[in-house]
Amino acid sequence: MKWIPKAYHLRGVSTLVSQCGAGLLLDPGMGKTSTTLAAFDVLRDHGYAKKMLVVAPIKPMYGTWRQEADKWDEFKHFKFSVLHGSGKQAALSVDADIYLINPEGLAWLLAQKDLPEWEVLCIDESTKFKNSNSKRFKLLKKKLPDFYYRWILTGTPSPNGLEDLFGQVYIMDLGVKLGKYITHFRNKYFQSSGFGGYTYTPIRGAMEEISELVAHMVLRLDAEDYLDMPEFNKIIRPVTLSMDVMEKYKDVEKEFILALDSGTIVAENAAVAGQKCRQIANGAVYDTEGNIHFVHDEKTKALEEIVEETNGHPLLVLYEFRHDLESIMHLLGKGAVCITGMTGAKFERVQADFNKGEIPFLVAHGGNVHGLNIQGNCNHMVWYGITWNLEHYIQSVWRLYRQGQQATMVMCYMLVATGTLDERVVQALEHKEADQDKLEKLLTEYRPSE
């Protein structure tokens, strides 16, 4: 099949090949992978590059890149080598065009001698490197000058605020626009607050100035402007907890102590107390030794009602805590498969069986859904435990809300325990999403005319 690029694909290729550091900030379904392959092919044809290293989460590493190349006649000539598993050492010595590795494998890779001469580096889901103090970023930072082209791909450039941009922009330009050090970046664009001064709030005008500095390097496109998208319906399903449970919840929220028949669980600080409050809202809580104490089953009952309401429709269920998973799997039984941590052939088989209707329920942690393609069969999802993390939320929603969705509407249920932190988490997600939308609009506005 011939790959016929659309106008936004051509804009993406131009963005990548016209400068040494560039990024595609595209929603899923808009062809980030195929556009990147096309840009790499252009560089090869003109003699500017021969080999590319792609750093990607493990599911896209196994289930997206090679499959996308095999789909199109223009890219079938690429030879891939996957640097993962027991055969990674042998895979490194293969004379390939494109080498694939997950972020966790970088420590091993960069410790090897006689590495291939990669002219192009592509970071797929670049928010994995948003923390410039992380080990993986520091490892990669030393190697960055060796690549002539450095590309980042993501649909969520700032899931938790403007600070997330620093590491990703550094990958592209080695610190030219936002500086070489995160401390200097914070001192210029943020004011510190919160406990110990470790919370950073952007000063007035920071978003606009940062957007203007980096807009020329990135292409931001919204799927809703270019693709035929389904309607998205977010449904807040209130869950009422008993007076007894709420008393225990308030004890943790206010006193940081929860007294259970099985013992006393102490929350040592506000952050731990917050986690325990969210655990209780979901139905259970861990003690200091990691044992689970179940408190209620109201969210399980709410999930059961949704299963009945959806009347046999395939369902994606997202959880937050391990005890959520236990409750979910106990309710759904043998018809449910948890894909958290699942990779390779097993993941491909489960995904295929779900898409064929042979598995009614998929269960996953919100941070473990990259590379999941189920929009052809499923249009219902339930957040049993709601995440603070905007990237996890958006990535999970995009598994269904994207081009190729067969239904006209995607139903997203959120189980919210009334009077608990669940309500604040939902509000926080909405605020983060609004901030990211503003940033993305500014990046588009400040991008030079083409």
C-alpha positions as CSV (number, residue, x, y, z in Angstrom):
1,M,0.0,0.0,0.0
2,K,1.3,3.4,-1.0
3,W,1.7,6.1,1.7
4,I,0.0,9.2,0.4
5,P,1.0,12.0,2.8
6,K,-1.6,14.7,3.7
7,A,-0.7,18.3,4.1
8,Y,0.0,18.0,7.8
9,H,2.3,15.0,7.2
10,L,4.3,17.2,4.7
11,R,4.5,19.9,7.3
12,G,5.8,17.4,9.8
13,V,8.5,16.1,7.4
14,S,9.6,19.7,6.7
15,T,9.8,20.5,10.4
16,L,12.0,17.5,11.1
17,V,14.4,17.7,8.2
18,S,14.9,21.5,8.1
19,Q,16.6,21.8,11.5
20,C,18.8,19.8,13.7
21,G,16.4,19.8,16.7
22,A,12.7,19.5,16.1
23,G,9.5,18.0,17.6
24,L,6.1,16.7,16.4
25,L,3.5,17.5,19.1
26,L,0.7,15.6,17.4
27,D,-2.3,13.8,18.7
28,P,-2.6,10.0,18.2
29,G,-3.9,9.1,14.8
30,M,-2.1,11.9,13.0
31,G,0.8,9.8,11.8
32,K,3.8,10.7,14.1
33,T,5.5,7.4,13.3
34,S,5.0,7.4,9.5
35,T,5.9,11.1,9.3
36,T,9.1,10.4,11.2
37,L,9.9,7.4,8.9
38,A,9.3,9.7,5.9
39,A,11.6,12.4,7.3
40,F,14.3,9.8,7.9
41,D,13.9,8.5,4.4
42,V,14.4,12.0,3.0
43,L,17.6,12.4,5.0
44,R,18.9,9.1,3.7
45,D,18.0,9.9,0.1
46,H,20.0,13.1,0.3
47,G,23.0,11.5,2.1
48,Y,22.5,13.3,5.4
49,A,21.8,10.2,7.5
50,K,22.2,6.4,7.4
51,K,21.0,5.2,10.8
52,M,18.5,6.3,13.4
53,L,18.1,5.4,17.1
54,V,14.5,5.4,18.4
55,V,13.9,5.5,22.1
56,A,10.3,4.4,22.8
57,P,8.2,2.9,25.5
58,I,8.2,-0.9,25.3
59,K,4.7,-1.4,23.8
60,P,5.3,1.0,20.8
61,M,8.8,-0.3,20.5
62,Y,7.5,-3.8,19.8
63,G,4.0,-3.0,18.4
64,T,4.2,0.3,16.4
65,W,7.4,1.1,14.6
66,R,8.1,-2.0,12.5
67,Q,4.3,-2.5,12.0
68,E,4.0,1.0,10.6
69,A,6.9,0.5,8.2
70,D,5.5,-2.8,7.0
71,K,2.1,-1.1,6.3
72,W,3.5,1.2,3.5
73,D,5.5,0.4,0.4
74,E,7.7,3.4,0.9
75,F,9.1,2.2,4.2
76,K,9.3,-1.6,3.7
77,H,13.0,-1.3,2.8
78,F,13.9,-0.2,6.4
79,K,15.7,-2.9,8.4
80,F,15.0,-2.7,12.1
81,S,16.9,-4.1,15.1
82,V,15.2,-4.2,18.6
83,L,17.7,-3.8,21.5
84,H,15.8,-5.5,24.2
85,G,15.7,-8.9,25.9
86,S,18.2,-11.7,25.9
87,G,19.3,-11.1,22.3
88,K,20.0,-7.3,22.6
89,Q,23.8,-7.8,22.4
90,A,23.5,-9.6,19.1
91,A,20.9,-7.1,17.9
92,L,23.3,-4.2,18.5
93,S,25.8,-5.8,16.1
94,V,23.2,-6.1,13.3
95,D,23.7,-3.7,10.4
96,A,20.2,-2.1,10.5
97,D,18.7,1.3,9.5
98,I,16.6,1.8,12.6
99,Y,17.5,0.6,16.1
100,L,14.8,0.5,18.8
101,I,15.3,0.6,22.5
102,N,13.2,1.5,25.6
103,P,14.3,4.2,28.0
104,E,15.1,1.7,30.7
105,G,17.7,0.1,28.3
106,L,19.8,3.3,27.8
107,A,22.1,2.5,30.8
108,W,23.1,-0.8,29.2
109,L,23.3,0.7,25.7
110,L,25.5,3.7,26.5
111,A,27.9,1.5,28.5
112,Q,28.6,-0.5,25.3
113,K,31.7,0.0,23.1
114,D,31.7,0.4,19.4
115,L,28.2,1.7,19.0
116,P,26.7,2.2,15.6
117,E,27.1,5.8,14.2
118,W,23.6,7.1,14.5
119,E,23.0,10.5,12.9
120,V,19.4,10.7,14.0
121,L,17.9,10.3,17.5
122,C,14.2,10.0,17.9
123,I,12.6,10.1,21.3
124,D,9.1,8.7,21.0
125,E,6.9,9.9,24.0
126,S,9.5,12.5,25.0
127,T,7.8,13.3,28.3
128,K,9.6,10.2,29.6
129,F,12.6,12.6,29.6
130,K,10.9,15.7,31.0
131,N,12.7,15.4,34.3
132,S,16.2,16.7,33.7
133,N,17.4,15.4,37.0
134,S,16.4,11.8,36.2
135,K,19.1,9.1,35.6
136,R,17.8,8.4,32.1
137,F,18.0,12.1,31.1
138,K,21.5,12.5,32.5
139,L,22.7,9.4,30.6
140,L,21.2,10.6,27.4
141,K,22.5,14.2,27.8
142,K,26.1,13.0,27.5
143,K,25.3,11.4,24.1
144,L,23.1,14.1,22.6
145,P,26.0,16.0,20.8
146,D,26.8,12.9,18.9
147,F,23.5,13.1,17.0
148,Y,23.2,15.5,14.1
149,Y,19.4,15.4,14.2
150,R,17.4,15.1,17.5
151,W,13.7,14.7,17.3
152,I,11.0,14.4,19.9
153,L,7.5,13.0,19.5
154,T,4.6,13.5,22.0
155,G,1.0,14.6,22.1
156,T,1.3,15.9,25.7
157,P,4.4,18.2,26.0
158,S,3.5,19.7,29.4
159,P,1.3,17.3,31.3
160,N,2.2,18.7,34.7
161,G,3.2,22.3,33.8
162,L,5.8,24.4,32.1
163,E,8.7,22.7,34.0
164,D,8.1,19.6,31.8
165,L,9.3,21.5,28.8
166,F,12.9,22.0,29.9
167,G,14.3,18.5,29.4
168,Q,12.4,17.9,26.1
169,V,13.6,21.2,24.6
170,Y,17.1,20.5,25.8
171,I,17.1,17.3,23.8
172,M,16.3,19.3,20.7
173,D,18.7,22.3,21.0
174,L,21.2,21.3,23.8
175,G,20.2,24.2,26.0
176,V,20.2,27.1,23.5
177,K,16.7,28.5,24.1
178,L,15.8,27.6,27.7
179,G,19.3,27.4,29.1
180,K,21.6,24.6,30.0
181,Y,20.5,24.2,33.6
182,I,17.1,23.6,35.2
183,T,18.0,25.9,38.1
184,H,18.5,28.8,35.8
185,F,15.3,28.0,33.9
186,R,13.4,28.0,37.2
187,N,15.0,31.2,38.4
188,K,14.0,33.0,35.2
189,Y,10.5,31.8,34.7
190,F,9.1,30.6,38.1
191,Q,8.7,31.6,41.7
192,S,9.1,29.1,44.4
193,S,6.4,28.3,46.9
194,G,4.9,25.5,49.0
195,F,6.6,23.3,51.6
196,G,10.4,23.9,51.5
197,G,10.0,26.1,48.4
198,Y,9.9,23.1,46.1
199,T,6.8,24.1,44.3
200,Y,7.4,26.3,41.2
201,T,4.7,28.6,39.8
202,P,5.2,30.3,36.5
203,I,5.6,34.1,36.7
204,R,3.3,36.2,34.6
205,G,4.1,36.0,30.9
206,A,6.3,32.9,31.3
207,M,4.2,30.7,29.1
208,E,4.1,33.3,26.3
209,E,7.8,33.9,26.4
210,I,8.7,30.2,26.4
211,S,6.3,29.5,23.6
212,E,7.8,32.2,21.4
213,L,11.3,30.8,22.0
214,V,10.6,27.2,21.1
215,A,7.6,27.5,18.6
216,H,9.9,27.4,15.5
217,M,11.2,24.0,16.5
218,V,7.9,22.1,17.0
219,L,4.8,21.4,15.0
220,R,1.7,21.2,17.1
221,L,-1.5,19.9,15.5
222,D,-4.9,19.0,17.1
223,A,-6.6,15.9,15.8
224,E,-10.0,17.6,16.1
225,D,-8.9,20.1,13.4
226,Y,-7.9,17.5,10.9
227,L,-9.6,14.2,11.5
228,D,-13.1,12.9,11.7
229,M,-13.3,12.3,15.5
230,P,-16.1,10.8,17.5
231,E,-18.0,12.7,20.2
232,F,-16.4,12.5,23.7
233,N,-18.7,12.1,26.7
234,K,-17.1,12.3,30.1
235,I,-19.5,11.0,32.8
236,I,-18.9,11.7,36.4
237,R,-20.4,8.8,38.4
238,P,-20.8,9.8,42.1
239,V,-20.0,7.1,44.6
240,T,-21.5,7.6,48.1
241,L,-19.5,6.2,51.0
242,S,-21.2,5.1,54.2
243,M,-21.0,7.4,57.3
244,D,-18.6,4.9,59.0
245,V,-16.2,4.9,56.0
246,M,-16.3,8.7,55.8
247,E,-15.5,8.9,59.5
248,K,-12.4,6.8,58.8
249,Y,-11.6,8.9,55.8
250,K,-11.8,12.2,57.8
251,D,-9.6,10.7,60.5
252,V,-6.8,10.3,57.9
253,E,-7.5,13.6,56.2
254,K,-7.5,15.6,59.4
255,E,-5.6,13.6,62.0
256,F,-3.3,11.5,59.6
257,I,-4.4,8.4,61.6
258,L,-6.8,5.6,60.6
259,A,-7.9,3.2,63.3
260,L,-8.9,-0.2,61.9
261,D,-9.9,-3.3,63.7
262,S,-6.6,-4.9,62.5
263,G,-4.4,-2.1,63.8
264,T,-3.4,1.5,63.5
265,I,-2.1,3.0,60.2
266,V,-0.2,6.3,60.6
267,A,0.3,8.8,57.8
268,E,3.6,10.4,58.4
269,N,3.1,13.5,56.3
270,A,0.5,15.2,54.2
271,A,1.6,13.5,51.0
272,V,1.3,10.1,52.5
273,A,-2.0,11.1,54.0
274,G,-3.3,12.2,50.6
275,Q,-2.3,8.8,49.1
276,K,-4.1,7.0,51.9
277,C,-7.2,9.2,51.5
278,R,-7.3,8.3,47.8
279,Q,-6.8,4.6,48.7
280,I,-9.7,4.7,51.1
281,A,-11.9,6.5,48.5
282,N,-11.2,3.5,46.2
283,G,-12.0,0.9,48.8
284,A,-8.9,-0.2,50.7
285,V,-5.7,1.0,52.3
286,Y,-2.2,-0.3,52.8
287,D,-0.6,-0.5,56.2
288,T,3.1,0.2,56.9
289,E,4.1,-3.3,55.8
290,G,2.2,-3.1,52.5
291,N,-0.7,-5.3,53.6
292,I,-4.1,-4.5,52.1
293,H,-7.1,-3.7,54.4
294,F,-10.4,-3.5,52.5
295,V,-12.7,-0.8,53.7
296,H,-15.7,-0.7,51.3
297,D,-16.8,-2.0,47.9
298,E,-18.8,0.9,46.7
299,K,-16.7,1.5,43.6
300,T,-16.8,-2.1,42.8
301,K,-20.6,-1.9,42.9
302,A,-20.5,1.2,40.7
303,L,-18.3,-0.7,38.2
304,E,-20.8,-3.6,38.2
305,E,-23.6,-1.2,37.4
306,I,-21.7,0.2,34.4
307,V,-21.0,-3.4,33.2
308,E,-24.7,-4.1,33.3
309,E,-25.6,-0.7,31.6
310,T,-23.1,-1.2,28.7
311,N,-24.9,-4.5,28.0
312,G,-22.0,-6.6,26.8
313,H,-19.9,-3.8,25.1
314,P,-16.2,-4.3,25.4
315,L,-14.8,-2.2,28.3
316,L,-11.4,-0.7,29.2
317,V,-11.0,-0.3,33.0
318,L,-8.2,1.8,34.4
319,Y,-7.0,1.5,38.0
320,E,-4.6,3.4,40.2
321,F,-3.6,1.1,43.1
322,R,-2.8,-2.6,43.3
323,H,-5.8,-3.2,45.6
324,D,-8.0,-1.6,42.9
325,L,-6.8,-4.3,40.5
326,E,-7.6,-7.0,43.0
327,S,-11.2,-5.7,43.4
328,I,-11.7,-5.2,39.6
329,M,-10.4,-8.7,38.7
330,H,-12.4,-10.3,41.4
331,L,-15.6,-8.7,40.0
332,L,-15.0,-9.2,36.3
333,G,-13.6,-12.7,36.7
334,K,-12.1,-14.8,33.9
335,G,-13.5,-12.5,31.2
336,A,-10.9,-9.8,32.2
337,V,-7.2,-9.6,31.3
338,C,-4.8,-7.1,32.9
339,I,-2.2,-5.9,30.4
340,T,-0.1,-3.8,32.8
341,G,3.5,-4.8,32.2
342,M,2.5,-7.1,29.3
343,T,4.7,-6.9,26.2
344,G,5.8,-8.7,23.0
345,A,3.8,-11.5,21.5
346,K,1.5,-12.0,24.5
347,F,0.4,-8.4,24.4
348,E,-0.2,-8.6,20.6
349,R,-2.3,-11.7,21.1
350,V,-4.4,-10.3,23.9
351,Q,-5.0,-7.1,22.0
352,A,-6.0,-9.0,18.9
353,D,-8.4,-11.3,20.9
354,F,-10.0,-8.2,22.5
355,N,-10.5,-6.6,19.1
356,K,-12.1,-9.7,17.9
357,G,-14.5,-9.7,20.8
358,E,-13.1,-12.8,22.5
359,I,-12.0,-10.9,25.6
360,P,-14.8,-8.6,27.1
361,F,-12.7,-6.6,29.5
362,L,-9.2,-5.1,29.4
363,V,-7.7,-3.8,32.6
364,A,-4.7,-1.5,32.8
365,H,-2.9,1.0,34.9
366,G,-3.3,4.5,33.3
367,G,0.5,4.8,32.9
368,N,0.8,1.5,30.9
369,V,-1.4,2.0,27.8
370,H,1.1,3.3,25.2
371,G,0.8,1.4,22.0
372,L,-2.6,0.0,22.8
373,N,-4.9,0.0,19.7
374,I,-8.4,-1.0,20.5
375,Q,-10.5,1.8,19.0
376,G,-12.0,-0.5,16.4
377,N,-13.9,-2.6,18.9
378,C,-14.2,-0.6,22.2
379,N,-15.8,2.8,22.9
380,H,-16.4,2.5,26.7
381,M,-13.8,3.1,29.5
382,V,-14.1,3.4,33.2
383,W,-11.7,5.2,35.6
384,Y,-12.0,3.0,38.8
385,G,-9.1,5.0,40.4
386,I,-8.6,8.5,39.0
387,T,-5.0,9.6,38.3
388,W,-3.4,13.0,39.1
389,N,-1.2,12.5,36.0
390,L,-2.6,14.3,33.0
391,E,-0.4,12.4,30.6
392,H,-1.7,9.1,31.9
393,Y,-5.3,10.4,31.6
394,I,-4.9,11.7,28.1
395,Q,-2.9,8.7,26.8
396,S,-5.6,6.4,28.2
397,V,-8.5,8.4,26.7
398,W,-6.7,8.5,23.3
399,R,-6.8,4.7,23.2
400,L,-10.5,5.1,22.3
401,Y,-10.9,8.7,21.3
402,R,-9.0,8.7,18.0
403,Q,-9.3,8.2,14.3
404,G,-10.5,4.7,13.5
405,Q,-13.0,4.7,16.3
406,Q,-16.0,2.8,14.9
407,A,-18.6,4.3,17.3
408,T,-19.9,7.8,17.0
409,M,-19.3,8.5,20.7
410,V,-16.7,7.5,23.3
411,M,-18.1,7.1,26.9
412,C,-15.6,7.8,29.6
413,Y,-16.9,7.0,33.1
414,M,-15.1,8.4,36.2
415,L,-16.0,6.9,39.6
416,V,-15.8,9.8,42.0
417,A,-16.2,9.2,45.7
418,T,-18.3,12.1,47.0
419,G,-16.6,14.4,49.6
420,T,-13.2,12.9,49.0
421,L,-9.9,13.9,47.2
422,D,-11.4,12.2,44.1
423,E,-13.3,15.5,43.5
424,R,-10.1,17.5,43.7
425,V,-8.2,15.2,41.4
426,V,-10.9,15.6,38.7
427,Q,-10.6,19.4,39.1
428,A,-6.8,19.2,39.0
429,L,-6.9,17.3,35.7
430,E,-9.3,19.9,34.2
431,H,-6.9,22.7,35.2
432,K,-3.8,20.9,33.9
433,E,-5.6,20.2,30.6
434,A,-6.6,23.8,30.3
435,D,-3.0,25.0,30.8
436,Q,-1.7,22.5,28.2
437,D,-4.3,23.6,25.7
438,K,-3.2,27.2,26.2
439,L,0.4,26.3,25.7
440,E,-0.3,24.3,22.5
441,K,-2.3,27.2,21.1
442,L,0.6,29.6,21.8
443,L,3.0,27.3,20.1
444,T,0.9,27.3,17.1
445,E,0.4,31.1,17.2
446,Y,4.1,31.8,17.5
447,R,5.3,29.3,14.9
448,P,6.8,31.2,11.9
449,S,4.6,31.2,8.8
450,E,5.3,28.4,6.3
